[in-house]
Amino acid sequence: MKVAYDKSVMRSPLAVLRKAGYSQFTDPNTGISSFELRPTSTPYPRFHLYVDEKRDEITFNLHLDQKKPSYGVGHAHSGEYEGPTIEKEMRRIDSWVRHVEPEEEEVRAKGKGQRSKPWWKIW
């Protein structure tokens, strides 16, 4: 499933995906960087997301890997690219897109010209 965002809505895909629980992953065979979220402690299943940044747009390409790809003669890949599970996860990521960016801008605006108090002097 692909979803595109204007860069004015999301300037930092890395910040959004980290808040959503995704880890950066570089494929040792291809060297291609992507992001993954493992719903269990096992390597599979996992949500696998590629980020494509263009001039004015950031595209998230999400799928669910059910098991490790068995490339060879048949080039089998057990990935789900559509369906209710993918749609639900994309809605969850989308909520982070809308939540993270305004929050970060608010923190930056408050931080300009102000010194923050150490944590022990909050009260």
DSSP file (Angstrom, degrees, kcal/mol; ACC not computed):
  #  RESIDUE AA STRUCTURE BP1 BP2  ACC     N-H-->O    O-->H-N    N-H-->O    O-->H-N    TCO  KAPPA ALPHA  PHI   PSI    X-CA   Y-CA   Z-CA
    1    1 A M              0   0    0      0, 0.0    61,-2.9     0, 0.0     2,-0.4   0.000 360.0 360.0 360.0 129.2    0.0    0.0    0.0
    2    2 A K  E     +A   61   0A   0     59,-0.2     2,-0.4    57,-0.0    59,-0.2  -0.899 360.0 178.9-110.4 136.5    1.4    3.4   -1.0
    3    3 A V  E     -A   60   0A   0     57,-2.4    57,-3.0    -2,-0.4     2,-0.4  -0.996  13.2-153.5-134.8 129.9    0.5    6.7    0.6
    4    4 A A  E     -A   59   0A   0     -2,-0.4     2,-0.4    55,-0.2    55,-0.2  -0.831   8.2-168.1-106.8 142.2    2.0   10.0   -0.4
    5    5 A Y  E     -A   58   0A   0     53,-3.0    53,-2.9    -2,-0.4     2,-0.2  -0.963  25.5-117.5-125.6 143.0    2.4   13.0    1.8
    6    6 A D  E >>  -A   57   0A   0     -2,-0.4     3,-1.8    51,-0.2     4,-1.6  -0.562  27.6-123.2 -72.4 142.9    3.3   16.6    0.8
    7    7 A K  T 34 S+     0   0    0     49,-2.0    -1,-0.1     1,-0.3    50,-0.1   0.720 110.7  66.2 -64.2 -19.0    6.6   17.6    2.5
    8    8 A S  T 34 S+     0   0    0     48,-0.3    -1,-0.3     1,-0.2     3,-0.2   0.759 106.1  43.1 -71.1 -22.3    4.8   20.6    4.1
    9    9 A V  T <4 S+     0   0    0     -3,-1.8     2,-0.4     1,-0.3    -2,-0.2   0.825 128.7  23.2 -87.7 -36.9    2.8   18.0    6.1
   10   10 A M     <  +     0   0    0     -4,-1.6    -1,-0.3     1,-0.1    -5,-0.1  -0.909  56.4 164.8-137.8 107.0    5.8   15.7    7.0
   11   11 A R  S    S+     0   0    0     -2,-0.4    -1,-0.1     1,-0.2    -4,-0.1   0.725  76.2  42.2 -92.0 -23.5    9.3   17.0    7.0
   12   12 A S     >  +     0   0    0      1,-0.1     4,-1.8     2,-0.1    -1,-0.2  -0.784  53.2 173.7-129.8  89.8   10.9   14.2    8.9
   13   13 A P  H  > S+     0   0    0      0, 0.0     4,-2.7     0, 0.0     5,-0.2   0.851  84.2  59.4 -61.5 -32.5    9.8   10.7    8.0
   14   14 A L  H  > S+     0   0    0      1,-0.2     4,-2.3     2,-0.2     5,-0.2   0.926 105.3  47.4 -61.7 -45.3   12.5    9.3   10.3
   15   15 A A  H  > S+     0   0    0      2,-0.2     4,-2.1     1,-0.2    -1,-0.2   0.911 113.7  48.5 -62.5 -42.9   11.0   11.0   13.3
   16   16 A V  H  X S+     0   0    0     -4,-1.8     4,-1.8     1,-0.2    -2,-0.2   0.940 113.0  46.2 -62.6 -48.3    7.5    9.9   12.4
   17   17 A L  H  <>S+     0   0    0     -4,-2.7     5,-2.9     1,-0.2     4,-0.3   0.855 110.7  52.4 -68.6 -34.3    8.5    6.2   11.9
   18   18 A R  H ><5S+     0   0    0     -4,-2.3     3,-1.4    -5,-0.2    -1,-0.2   0.929 109.6  49.3 -64.7 -43.5   10.6    6.1   15.1
   19   19 A K  H 3<5S+     0   0    0     -4,-2.1    -2,-0.2     1,-0.3    -1,-0.2   0.847 108.2  55.0 -62.1 -32.8    7.6    7.4   17.1
   20   20 A A  T 3<5S-     0   0    0     -4,-1.8    -1,-0.3    -5,-0.2    -2,-0.2   0.491 125.1-103.7 -80.3  -2.9    5.4    4.8   15.4
   21   21 A G  T < 5S+     0   0    0     -3,-1.4    17,-0.3    -4,-0.3    -3,-0.2   0.546  71.6 143.4  97.8   7.7    7.8    2.1   16.6
   22   22 A Y      < -     0   0    0     -5,-2.9     2,-0.4    -6,-0.1    -1,-0.3  -0.542  35.5-150.5 -84.9 148.0    9.7    1.3   13.4
   23   23 A S  E     -B   36   0A   0     13,-2.7    13,-2.4    -2,-0.2     2,-0.2  -0.897  23.3-110.5-113.9 145.6   13.4    0.5   13.2
   24   24 A Q  E     -B   35   0A   0     -2,-0.4     2,-0.4    11,-0.2    11,-0.3  -0.540  37.3-170.5 -75.0 142.0   15.7    1.3   10.3
   25   25 A F  E     -B   34   0A   0      9,-3.2     9,-3.0    -2,-0.2     2,-0.5  -0.999  14.5-161.4-137.8 131.1   16.8   -1.8    8.5
   26   26 A T  E     -B   33   0A   0     -2,-0.4     7,-0.2     7,-0.2     6,-0.1  -0.968  27.2-125.0-114.5 120.7   19.4   -2.2    5.8
   27   27 A D     >  -     0   0    0      5,-2.4     4,-2.8    -2,-0.5     5,-0.1  -0.454  13.0-148.4 -63.9 122.6   19.2   -5.4    3.7
   28   28 A P  T  4 S+     0   0    0      0, 0.0    -1,-0.2     0, 0.0    -2,-0.0   0.760  94.8  47.4 -67.0 -22.7   22.6   -7.1    3.9
   29   29 A N  T  4 S+     0   0    0      3,-0.1    -2,-0.1     1,-0.1    -3,-0.0   0.872 128.4  19.2 -84.8 -39.2   22.2   -8.6    0.4
   30   30 A T  T  4 S-     0   0    0      2,-0.1     3,-0.1     0, 0.0    -1,-0.1   0.679  88.7-131.8-106.3 -22.3   21.1   -5.5   -1.5
   31   31 A G     <  +     0   0    0     -4,-2.8     2,-0.3     1,-0.3    -2,-0.0   0.534  55.4 147.5  78.9   5.9   22.2   -2.6    0.8
   32   32 A I        -     0   0    0     -5,-0.1    -5,-2.4    -6,-0.1     2,-0.3  -0.604  42.2-136.7 -79.5 132.2   18.7   -1.0    0.4
   33   33 A S  E     +B   26   0A   0     -2,-0.3    18,-0.3    -7,-0.2     2,-0.2  -0.695  37.8 142.8 -91.7 139.3   17.5    0.9    3.5
   34   34 A S  E     -B   25   0A   0     -9,-3.0    -9,-3.2    -2,-0.3     2,-0.3  -0.819  41.7-103.6-153.1-169.5   13.9    0.5    4.8
   35   35 A F  E     -BC  24  49A   0     14,-2.6    14,-3.1   -11,-0.3     2,-0.3  -0.953  27.4-168.6-130.2 149.2   12.0    0.3    8.0
   36   36 A E  E     -BC  23  48A   0    -13,-2.4   -13,-2.7    -2,-0.3     2,-0.4  -0.983  12.3-163.9-139.7 151.5   10.4   -2.6    9.9
   37   37 A L  E     - C   0  47A   0     10,-2.1    10,-3.0    -2,-0.3   -15,-0.1  -0.988  11.7-156.5-132.8 122.4    8.1   -3.2   12.8
   38   38 A R        -     0   0    0     -2,-0.4     8,-0.2   -17,-0.3     6,-0.1  -0.880   6.1-166.1-102.6 114.8    7.9   -6.6   14.4
   39   39 A P  S    S+     0   0    0      0, 0.0     2,-0.2     0, 0.0    -1,-0.1   0.688  79.0  33.7 -72.1 -16.1    4.6   -7.2   16.2
   40   40 A T  S    S-     0   0    0      5,-0.5    -2,-0.0     2,-0.4     0, 0.0  -0.728  94.1-102.6-126.7 178.2    6.2  -10.3   17.9
   41   41 A S  S    S+     0   0    0     -2,-0.2    -3,-0.0     3,-0.0    -1,-0.0   0.549  96.5  87.3 -80.4  -6.8    9.6  -11.2   19.1
   42   42 A T  S    S-     0   0    0      1,-0.1    -2,-0.4     2,-0.1     0, 0.0  -0.549  90.4-114.5 -89.2 158.3   10.3  -13.3   16.1
   43   43 A P  S    S+     0   0    0      0, 0.0    -1,-0.1     0, 0.0    24,-0.0   0.808  87.1  81.8 -62.9 -29.1   11.7  -11.9   12.8
   44   44 A Y        +     0   0    0     -6,-0.1     2,-0.2    22,-0.1    22,-0.1  -0.984  69.5  40.0-134.0 145.0    8.5  -12.7   10.9
   45   45 A P  S    S+     0   0    0      0, 0.0    -5,-0.5     0, 0.0     2,-0.3   0.541  80.0 157.7 -73.0 161.0    5.8  -11.6   10.5
   46   46 A R  E     - D   0  65A   0     19,-2.0    19,-2.8    -8,-0.2     2,-0.4  -0.991  44.9-119.0-151.4 146.7    6.9   -7.9   10.2
   47   47 A F  E     -CD  37  64A   0    -10,-3.0   -10,-2.1    -2,-0.3     2,-0.5  -0.758  33.4-162.1 -82.6 134.4    5.6   -4.7    8.7
   48   48 A H  E     -CD  36  63A   0     15,-3.1    15,-2.2    -2,-0.4     2,-0.4  -0.981   8.5-175.3-126.7 125.0    8.1   -3.6    6.1
   49   49 A L  E     -CD  35  62A   0    -14,-3.1   -14,-2.6    -2,-0.5     2,-0.4  -0.974  11.6-161.4-130.7 131.3    8.0    0.0    4.9
   50   50 A Y  E     - D   0  61A   0     11,-2.4    11,-2.5    -2,-0.4     2,-0.5  -0.876  12.1-148.4-106.3 142.5   10.0    1.8    2.2
   51   51 A V  E     - D   0  60A   0     -2,-0.4     2,-0.5   -18,-0.3     9,-0.2  -0.949   9.8-170.0-113.3 128.0   10.3    5.6    2.1
   52   52 A D  E     - D   0  59A   0      7,-2.5     7,-2.7    -2,-0.5     2,-0.6  -0.958   6.4-164.5-119.1 113.0   10.7    7.4   -1.3
   53   53 A E  E     + D   0  58A   0     -2,-0.5     5,-0.2     5,-0.2     2,-0.2  -0.859  13.3 170.0-101.7 125.1   11.5   11.1   -1.0
   54   54 A K        -     0   0    0      3,-3.2     3,-0.1    -2,-0.6   -47,-0.0  -0.579  52.6 -76.8-117.2-174.5   11.1   13.3   -4.0
   55   55 A R  S    S+     0   0    0      1,-0.2     3,-0.0    -2,-0.2    -2,-0.0   0.908 123.5   4.0 -53.8 -53.7   11.2   17.0   -4.4
   56   56 A D  S    S+     0   0    0    -50,-0.0   -49,-2.0   -49,-0.0     2,-0.3   0.309 124.4  62.8-115.1   6.8    7.8   17.9   -2.9
   57   57 A E  E     -A    6   0A   0    -51,-0.2    -3,-3.2   -50,-0.1     2,-0.4  -0.979  52.7-158.5-143.9 145.0    6.6   14.5   -1.8
   58   58 A I  E     -AD   5  53A   0    -53,-2.9   -53,-3.0    -2,-0.3     2,-0.5  -0.994  18.9-161.5-121.4 126.0    7.3   11.7    0.6
   59   59 A T  E     -AD   4  52A   0     -7,-2.7    -7,-2.5    -2,-0.4     2,-0.5  -0.924   6.2-155.8-113.7 130.8    5.8    8.3   -0.2
   60   60 A F  E     -AD   3  51A   0    -57,-3.0   -57,-2.4    -2,-0.5     2,-0.6  -0.902   6.0-166.9-100.0 130.3    5.4    5.4    2.3
   61   61 A N  E     -AD   2  50A   0    -11,-2.5   -11,-2.4    -2,-0.5     2,-0.4  -0.937  16.1-176.4-119.9 105.4    5.2    2.0    0.7
   62   62 A L  E     + D   0  49A   0    -61,-2.9     2,-0.3    -2,-0.6   -13,-0.2  -0.816  12.7 156.9-111.0 139.5    4.0   -0.6    3.3
   63   63 A H  E     - D   0  48A   0    -15,-2.2   -15,-3.1    -2,-0.4     2,-0.6  -0.959  36.6-118.3-147.8 168.9    3.5   -4.3    3.2
   64   64 A L  E     -ED  80  47A   0     16,-2.4    16,-2.6    -2,-0.3     2,-0.6  -0.945  18.8-151.7-113.0 116.7    3.4   -7.2    5.6
   65   65 A D  E     -ED  79  46A   0    -19,-2.8   -19,-2.0    -2,-0.6    14,-0.2  -0.791  10.6-174.6 -86.2 118.5    6.0   -9.9    5.3
   66   66 A Q        -     0   0    0     12,-3.0     2,-0.3    -2,-0.6    -1,-0.2   0.824  68.5  -4.6 -81.9 -33.1    4.6  -13.2    6.6
   67   67 A K  S    S-     0   0    0     11,-0.5    11,-0.4   -23,-0.1    -1,-0.2  -0.955  92.4 -69.1-152.5 168.9    7.8  -15.2    6.3
   68   68 A K        -     0   0    0     -2,-0.3   -24,-0.0     1,-0.1    10,-0.0  -0.373  60.6-103.8 -62.3 135.2   11.4  -14.8    5.0
   69   69 A P        -     0   0    0      0, 0.0     2,-0.6     0, 0.0     8,-0.2  -0.345  24.6-151.3 -60.9 139.2   11.5  -14.6    1.2
   70   70 A S  B     -F   76   0B   0      6,-1.6     6,-1.1    -3,-0.1     5,-0.3  -0.642  22.5-177.9-112.1  73.0   12.6  -17.8   -0.4
   71   71 A Y        +     0   0    0     -2,-0.6     2,-0.3     4,-0.2     6,-0.0  -0.411  37.1  84.4 -72.0 148.2   14.3  -16.4   -3.6
   72   72 A G  S    S-     0   0    0     -2,-0.1    -1,-0.1     1,-0.0    -2,-0.0  -0.875  97.1  -5.5 161.4-125.8   15.6  -19.0   -6.0
   73   73 A V  S    S+     0   0    0     -2,-0.3    -2,-0.1     1,-0.2    -1,-0.0   0.928 141.6  29.3 -66.5 -46.0   13.8  -20.9   -8.7
   74   74 A G  S    S-     0   0    0     -4,-0.2    -1,-0.2     2,-0.1    -3,-0.1   0.613  89.5-140.5 -93.7 -12.7   10.3  -19.6   -7.9
   75   75 A H        -     0   0    0     -5,-0.3     2,-0.3     1,-0.2    -4,-0.2   0.925  32.3-173.7  50.6  50.8   11.1  -16.2   -6.4
   76   76 A A  B     +F   70   0B   0     -6,-1.1    -6,-1.6     2,-0.0     2,-0.4  -0.586  13.3 178.8 -80.3 134.6    8.4  -16.6   -3.7
   77   77 A H        -     0   0    0     -2,-0.3     2,-1.4    -8,-0.2    -9,-0.1  -0.973  19.9-153.4-136.4 119.9    7.6  -13.7   -1.5
   78   78 A S        +     0   0    0     -2,-0.4   -12,-3.0   -11,-0.4   -11,-0.5  -0.483  43.9 142.6 -92.6  65.1    4.9  -14.0    1.2
   79   79 A G  E     -E   65   0A   0     -2,-1.4     2,-0.5   -14,-0.2   -14,-0.2  -0.874  42.8-147.8-109.7 138.4    4.0  -10.3    1.3
   80   80 A E  E     +E   64   0A   0    -16,-2.6   -16,-2.4    -2,-0.4     3,-0.1  -0.909  18.3 173.8-100.5 125.3    0.6   -8.8    1.8
   81   81 A Y        +     0   0    0     -2,-0.5     2,-0.3   -18,-0.2   -19,-0.1   0.533  65.4  25.5-107.8 -11.0    0.3   -5.4    0.0
   82   82 A E  S    S+     0   0    0    -18,-0.1     3,-0.2   -81,-0.1     4,-0.1  -0.908  76.0  83.5-143.2 169.3   -3.5   -4.8    0.6
   83   83 A G  S  > S-     0   0    0     -2,-0.3     4,-2.4     1,-0.1     5,-0.2  -0.510  83.9 -60.7 120.9 173.0   -6.2   -5.8    3.1
   84   84 A P  H  > S+     0   0    0      0, 0.0     4,-2.3     0, 0.0     5,-0.2   0.825 127.1  53.8 -64.0 -34.2   -7.5   -4.7    6.4
   85   85 A T  H  > S+     0   0    0      2,-0.2     4,-2.0     1,-0.2     5,-0.2   0.925 112.4  43.8 -66.7 -43.8   -4.3   -5.4    8.4
   86   86 A I  H  > S+     0   0    0      2,-0.2     4,-2.4     1,-0.2    -1,-0.2   0.910 114.1  50.5 -67.1 -42.6   -2.3   -3.2    6.1
   87   87 A E  H  X S+     0   0    0     -4,-2.4     4,-2.1     1,-0.2    -2,-0.2   0.900 110.1  50.3 -62.5 -41.2   -5.0   -0.5    6.0
   88   88 A K  H  X S+     0   0    0     -4,-2.3     4,-1.8     2,-0.2    -1,-0.2   0.914 112.0  47.1 -64.5 -43.2   -5.1   -0.5    9.8
   89   89 A E  H  X S+     0   0    0     -4,-2.0     4,-2.4     1,-0.2    -2,-0.2   0.884 110.7  51.9 -66.7 -38.1   -1.4   -0.1   10.2
   90   90 A M  H  X S+     0   0    0     -4,-2.4     4,-2.6     1,-0.2    -1,-0.2   0.875 108.2  51.6 -67.1 -35.7   -1.3    2.7    7.6
   91   91 A R  H  X S+     0   0    0     -4,-2.1     4,-1.9     2,-0.2    -1,-0.2   0.889 109.3  51.2 -64.2 -38.5   -4.0    4.5    9.5
   92   92 A R  H  X S+     0   0    0     -4,-1.8     4,-1.3     2,-0.2    -2,-0.2   0.923 111.9  45.6 -64.3 -44.5   -1.8    4.2   12.7
   93   93 A I  H  X S+     0   0    0     -4,-2.4     4,-2.1     1,-0.2     3,-0.4   0.914 109.9  55.5 -63.4 -42.4    1.2    5.6   10.9
   94   94 A D  H  X S+     0   0    0     -4,-2.6     4,-2.1     1,-0.3    -1,-0.2   0.866 102.8  55.5 -60.0 -37.0   -0.9    8.4    9.5
   95   95 A S  H  X S+     0   0    0     -4,-1.9     4,-1.2     1,-0.2    -1,-0.3   0.865 107.8  49.6 -65.1 -33.9   -2.0    9.3   13.0
   96   96 A W  H  X S+     0   0    0     -4,-1.3     4,-3.3    -3,-0.4     5,-0.4   0.874 106.2  56.0 -69.9 -37.4    1.7    9.7   13.9
   97   97 A V  H  X S+     0   0    0     -4,-2.1     4,-1.0     1,-0.2    -2,-0.2   0.934 113.0  41.5 -57.5 -45.3    2.3   11.8   10.8
   98   98 A R  H  < S+     0   0    0     -4,-2.1    -1,-0.2     1,-0.2    -2,-0.2   0.723 121.5  42.5 -76.8 -21.6   -0.4   14.2   12.0
   99   99 A H  H  X S+     0   0    0     -4,-1.2     4,-1.4    -5,-0.2    -2,-0.2   0.885 111.0  49.4 -90.7 -45.1    0.7   14.0   15.7
  100  100 A V  H  X S+     0   0    0     -4,-3.3     4,-2.5     1,-0.2     5,-0.2   0.922 105.5  52.7 -68.1 -48.3    4.5   14.2   15.5
  101  101 A E  H  X S+     0   0    0     -4,-1.0     4,-2.3    -5,-0.4     5,-0.2   0.928 110.8  43.4 -62.3 -50.4    5.1   17.2   13.2
  102  102 A P  H  > S+     0   0    0      0, 0.0     4,-2.4     0, 0.0    -1,-0.2   0.904 114.2  53.1 -61.6 -37.8    2.9   19.8   15.0
  103  103 A E  H  X S+     0   0    0     -4,-1.4     4,-2.1     1,-0.2    -2,-0.2   0.921 109.9  46.9 -62.1 -44.6    4.3   18.6   18.4
  104  104 A E  H  X S+     0   0    0     -4,-2.5     4,-2.4     1,-0.2    -1,-0.2   0.892 111.8  50.6 -66.0 -39.5    7.9   19.1   17.2
  105  105 A E  H  X S+     0   0    0     -4,-2.3     4,-2.4    -5,-0.2    -1,-0.2   0.899 109.5  51.4 -64.1 -39.7    7.2   22.5   15.8
  106  106 A E  H  X S+     0   0    0     -4,-2.4     4,-2.2     2,-0.2    -2,-0.2   0.904 110.4  48.6 -64.0 -41.7    5.6   23.6   19.1
  107  107 A V  H  X S+     0   0    0     -4,-2.1     4,-1.9     2,-0.2    -2,-0.2   0.909 111.6  49.7 -64.9 -42.8    8.7   22.4   21.0
  108  108 A R  H  X S+     0   0    0     -4,-2.4     4,-1.0     1,-0.2    -2,-0.2   0.910 111.2  49.3 -61.9 -42.5   11.0   24.2   18.6
  109  109 A A  H >< S+     0   0    0     -4,-2.4     3,-0.5     1,-0.2    -2,-0.2   0.903 112.5  46.9 -65.7 -41.2    8.9   27.4   19.0
  110  110 A K  H 3< S+     0   0    0     -4,-2.2    -1,-0.2     1,-0.2    -2,-0.2   0.838 109.0  56.6 -67.7 -32.6    8.9   27.3   22.8
  111  111 A G  H >< S+     0   0    0     -4,-1.9     3,-1.2    -5,-0.2     2,-0.4   0.685  80.7 102.5 -76.2 -18.6   12.6   26.6   22.9
  112  112 A K  T << S-     0   0    0     -4,-1.0     3,-0.1    -3,-0.5    -4,-0.0  -0.520 101.5  -6.0 -71.5 122.0   13.7   29.7   20.9
  113  113 A G  T 3  S+     0   0    0     -2,-0.4     2,-0.4     1,-0.2    -1,-0.3   0.480 114.9 101.1  78.2   1.4   15.0   32.3   23.3
  114  114 A Q    <   -     0   0    0     -3,-1.2     2,-0.5    -4,-0.1    -1,-0.2  -0.938  63.4-140.4-121.3 142.2   14.2   30.3   26.4
  115  115 A R        -     0   0    0     -2,-0.4     2,-0.2    -3,-0.1    -3,-0.0  -0.857  24.7-131.2 -95.5 132.8   16.3   28.2   28.6
  116  116 A S        -     0   0    0     -2,-0.5     3,-0.1    -5,-0.1    -5,-0.0  -0.555  20.9-116.2 -82.4 149.9   14.7   25.0   29.8
  117  117 A K        -     0   0    0     -2,-0.2     5,-0.1     1,-0.1    -1,-0.1  -0.525  33.4-101.3 -80.1 148.4   14.8   24.2   33.5
  118  118 A P    >   -     0   0    0      0, 0.0     3,-2.0     0, 0.0    -1,-0.1  -0.352  37.7-108.4 -62.7 154.3   16.7   21.0   34.6
  119  119 A W  G >  S+     0   0    0      1,-0.3     3,-1.0     2,-0.2     4,-0.2   0.788 117.5  57.9 -58.8 -29.6   14.3   18.2   35.3
  120  120 A W  G 3  S+     0   0    0      1,-0.2    -1,-0.3     2,-0.1     3,-0.2   0.574 103.9  53.1 -80.5  -6.8   14.8   18.4   39.1
  121  121 A K  G <  S+     0   0    0     -3,-2.0    -1,-0.2     1,-0.1    -2,-0.2   0.073  73.7 107.5-112.0  24.4   13.7   22.1   39.2
  122  122 A I    <         0   0    0     -3,-1.0    -1,-0.1     1,-0.2    -2,-0.1   0.855 360.0 360.0 -69.3 -35.3   10.4   21.5   37.4
  123  123 A W              0   0    0     -3,-0.2    -1,-0.2    -4,-0.2    -2,-0.1   0.475 360.0 360.0 -85.6 360.0    8.3   22.1   40.6
